[in-house]
C-alpha cells in the first residue's frame, strides 16, 4: 500500500515543487503562476527556513507543498519574529483527498518543534480554520491584506513553558511577497 510521506524539501525537490505550484495555481492568462517565482525568490532570501518547507510525497512523486517563511511583527516594543504560511499547493490529480491538510499540519508541527509562536496566512477561511486559524485583524495583527477581512488569518502555536503571548502589531513581509 502506498502511503503519503511528509518531509522537509531538499534541493532535488525544487523542480517537482515548481510543477505542483504551477498545476495548483494555473491560470489561462499567465505562462507561470507568480507563486512559482515567489518560492524561488523566498529560497534565496533571509526569510527561508529549510526545515519549514514541507513536501508531501506519494508513490515517489511530490504531490503537495506547504511553505512557512520568516516575517516580522512590528509593535511598540520592537520587532518580533513570526511566520507566513504560503504558498500551499497540491497537484490537481491529488486534490480533495487530504494531502493539503496533511502537509499544512506537518509544516505547523515542524514550526511548533522549532518554538515558533505565530503563523499568519492569506487564504480560504473554511480550509485554515481546521488548524486553528482565525481573523488576524481581530487578534491584533495587521498587514497590507488586513482589509480583506476573513482571508487574513493567524494562529498562535502552543507556547513553551512560561512564554508570553506573541506581540500584536503590523506583520512585515519580506520583499518577494510584494510581487505576488
Buried (B, 14 or more C-beta within 10 A) or exposed (E): EEEBBBBBBEEEBBEBBBBBBBBBBEEEEEEEBBBBBBBBBBBEBEBBBEEBBBBBBBEEBBBBBBBBBBBBBBBEEEEBEBBBBBBBBBBEEBBEEBBBBBBBBBBBEBBBEEEBBBBBBBBEBEBBEEBBBBBBBEBBBBBBBBEEEBBBBBBBBEEEEEEEEBBBBBBBBBEBBEEB
